[in-house]
Amino acid sequence: MRRTIQLLVLLLLLCQGYAYAQASKVSGKITSTNNEPLIGVSILVSGTTQGTTSDVDGNYAVNVPGDATLVFSYVGYVSQTVAVKGRSSINLIMAVDSKEIGEVVVTALGIKKDERKIGYAVTKVDGGLLNVARETNVANSLQGRVAGLNVAGSSGGPGSAVRLNIRGVTSFSGTSSPLIVINGVPMDNTVRGSAGEWGGADLGDGISNINPDDIENVTVLKGSTASALYGARAANGVIQITTKSGSRTKTTIEYNTNFQIDRAVDNTNFQDQYGQGSQNLRPTDKASAIVSGNTAWGQRLDGAQTIGIDGQQHAYSKVNGNINNFYRTAPSWTNTVAISGGGEKGTYRLSLSNLDNKSILRNSGLTRRTVNFNTSYDLTKKLSFNLTASYTDQNDQNRPSLSDSPLNANNILFLAPNIDQATLNPGYDVNNNGLETAWNADSYATNPWFVVNQYRNDLSRKRLITSLSGRYAFTDYLSFQARLGYDYSSDRRFSVTPYGTLYSNAGEGALDNLTLGSRLEMNSDALLSFSKNLNQDFSISASIGANYRRNKFESSRLYGGNFIVPYLYTPTNLRTRNLEYQFSELITPSVYYTADFTYKFLTLSTTGRYDRFSTLPTNNRSIFTPSVAGSFIFSDLIDSPALSYGKLRASYAKTSGEAANPYLTAPYFNIGNPINGVPRASTSSTLPNANLRPYNLREFEIGTELKFLNGRIGLDVAYFDRKTTGEIVGAALSIASGYDGATVNLGSTLNRGVELALTVVPIKRGAFTWSSTFNFTKLHNEVLDIDGGSNNPLQTGTYRPMNANIGIVKGLAISQIRAYDFKRDASGNVIVGADGVPLRGDLKPMGSGIANLYGGWNNDFTFKNFSLSALIDYRFNNKILSATEYYSYNRGLNQATLAGRETGVTAVGVKENGQVNDIVVPAYEYYPKLATNVSALSVLDGSFIKFRQLTFGYTFNQAFLARTPFQAITLSLVGRNLFTIMKRTDNIDPENTISPLVSYAGVEGGSLPFARTYGATLNVKFK
């Protein structure tokens, strides 16, 4: 009997083997409802243990009998049972299970992971939020949307650079920006140029060239663990941009047009009771009018006819609307056409875009033309490739000068209350060879209308960002990928001091820049990946890879003085010419690994990377940086009708950073321009350091994600602690050594804080839904050590009045504003000098220029075909070093200068001998001296709450479009920067700063006014 049973079992097994020998192969792709590939989906032949899992692209292949049934299951999604019925290809779209939460997230190196398994904080922003109401620099559109991400820029016109900081600032050198990655390949995000205390223009950054219409989504990897695989450049996090791609199932033609207008906002609250003049007197002739053109130390406004700077009589009365009349209403128009589609073998998408963005400053703006193409194709069932390419041709006209007065049109702000800005137009004398028309006593404070009509500061950029990757699947669980990323930009800058400029030599102007420069960022990498479910409960995903990075910069600048022939701005028309050449190159080879081990509801992840930096000495240039993370889905153990999803996560990472600049480890010579034909050379005043090494950054993070009531309430909270050691800083040396400084590994910083993101759907009834998202970040930033010794503060920047600065101070936050306070006696009384003006006290830290509390609140309402979205964002506890505030005191424009206009000012305080002060000082002498002595008056609270964005849209009914060639039409009315709910600055917008660099964070003065934006967006998809 036993022998008979054994024979029967053997016979059944042989039959089953024969059946599978006759089986056919079924393959396909598994995606979510939003077309994201699903990784690790279990595909089983019903009634057997035969099956497979989907790979990182959602593809699968399995051998089945012709009459088999496949069971598709995936955590967080509704399982599906599908009969094969002889088919060889089955593509499947899986819907999210309302009882489970999970989605695919693109992590470092473009590796796709199940969000449930990730042990660190990640935030995903849909690309649709970035292109309805848009910014020229798409990074600005992230403001208020991501917990932990602080977005701030400069008021330098369209395409200005943006300062992005994730979880605080870690580097003294200002290199605290996250790495920007497009489709898995790093891009160059260098700030091309920025203003400082001596002026300058914002020339944009790398991300400012990206077309918002091409962005599918943006993923912010906030922790060091999330970005550890990218190495030193990602020590401060990663912002990953995924561009749009085609669909295998349909061809789509899409047209998107956006029209917006910008209007300057007048944030000044200057006094309007006293007019132009000096020493309490109004002008009596043209010469005295010109001398006092930007000062308001005259008499009380009475409407009497008074001579002006143009030599004509004008009413000595307040003039309204100077800001709105000088700055124009600026239109911006973007048009994008895209065609996308695909078939069984692959997909494609091609888009063409044109942007014409005028600045509120006349004769200034930019045009940008973009071509974007991507395609993916399966050459065989195992071999596939992907190509993405984006070409940008951008031209910037007359980038505005900021900060210092020369060639800065924004000094129109300081006109006396009775002067109409139109009296300065056209700004030059057509009868005197175009000589600039003076409007004040300082020839370096250029006539604003002269700048508008004569200034040239142009920048053109041609840029190609492309990547090519190939992937070979050895099996359904083992694959190899090779990729090459290439980011090349070519810039041409042309700027002149125009012929006729008063401060130029003999009024003949100068060629400031004819600069040709190029930047190359090239990354090649290879990745071997393994992903397999070993059984129903345990799975492993692992990758090992290598990367070779090369970054190269080269620039040639021609400049010189005195144009011979007026208005012929060519190098051959110069009396003197000089040439400057710059070059730098960085090379970093790397190897790395990543591995995820998942057992049911537990996942343990680890990564490691080994970098070798060319910027550091041979014996100190290598470093290994590991990370470990874990996630625990505790909701899988709890049967609760209220708790839909619960996850705990924790991570620890060690990352590194190299020197911001190369060539610091050995002496180098610089060959300068010859003098009288004699060559000259120089060396750096900074002592080379052959012992430099990479600095270290370690970070610990713990957090939780909770979802209640089937996702109606969601909470994501994280606590992080980040510390850098061995920061590469500049230390002062005695000049007797032959050097004035050295670069050393001594600095240390600490960033710790809490991030919170709360999502609530208060109403979901019928056709009406209201969803609300609030995010909050509280950060503690502290400098632990500067130079390992005396720890004297380091100055990193200042503002034009030069009586305060930005610096690094031990024990305080980075970008600390230091200003002079009142001098006080032991009892706290202000000490007044012999001239009746309070004396200058100590130089004191007044607060950081970077906020430590920030976030946003977004509300979305939908009703049938209508949608309404409103975004409010906020920032607190940052200070502003305001040149506008200083000059408003100096020039008699500040409201505070009204006190004592008629009687003089007696400062409250005591004399140096201790007696009560009784010295009376004319207001026109007192306030300028006070502002110079006590720069603390120029330090303002930069906190604000703003109504950042409002959109109202309507999507046309499908029934209405049935007989038309249109598949979908959506029309949206949009507004950006609509109004300020709260601010604590009387005369400026708190965001009006001059530079995106950390070293100048909080510095304000001479920038364009803040602009309010209105517009409309039309999106059309054709059938």
Secondary structure, 3 states (H helix, E strand, C coil): CHHHHHHHHHHHHHHHHHHHHCCEEEEEEEEECCCCECCCCEEEECCCCCEEECCCCCEEEEEECCCCEEEEECCCECCEEEECCCCCECCEEECECCCCCCCEEECHHHCEEEHHHCCCCEEEEECHHHHCCCCCCHHHHHCCCCCCEEEEECCCCCCCCEEEEECCCCCCCCCCCCEEEECCEECCCCCCCCCECCECECCCCCHHHCCHHHEEEEEEECCHHHHHHHHHHHCCCEEEEEECCCCCCCCEEEEEEEEEEEEECCCCCCCCCECCEECCECCCCHHHHHHCCCCECCCECCCCEEECCCCCEEECCCCCCHHHHHCCCEEEEEEEEEEEEECCCEEEEEEEEEEEEECCCCCCEEEEEEEEEEEEEECCCCEEEEEEEEEEEEEEECCCECCCCCCCHHHHHHCCCCCCHHHHCCCEECCCCCEECCCCCCCCCCCHHHHHHHCEEEEEEEEEEEEEEEEEECCCCEEEEEEEEEEEEEEEEEEEECCCCCCCHHHCCEEEEEEEEEEEEEEEEEEEEEEEECCCCEEEEEEEEEEEEEEEEEEEEEEEEEECCCCCCCHHHEEEEEEEEEEEEEEEEEEEEEEEEEECCEEEEEEEEEEECCCCCHHHCEEEEEEEEEEECHHHHCCCCCEEEEEEEEEEEEEEECCCCCCCCCCCEEEEEEECCEEEEEECCEECCCCCCCEEEEEEEEEEEEEECCCCEEEEEEEEEEEEEEEEEEEECCHHHCCCEEEEEEEEEEEEEEEEEEEEEEEEECCEEEEEEEEEEEEEEEEEECCCCCCCCEEEEECCCCCEEEEECCCCCCCEEEEEEECECCCCCEEECCCCCECEEEEEEEEECCCCEEEEEEEEEEECCEEEEEEEEEEECCEEEEHHHHHHHHCCCCHHHHCCCCCCECCCCEECCCCECCCCECHHHHHHHHHHHCHHHHEEECCEEEEEEEEEEEECCHHHHCCCCEEEEEEEEEEEEEEEEEECCCCCCCCCECCCCHHHCCEECCCCCCEEEEEEEEEEEEC
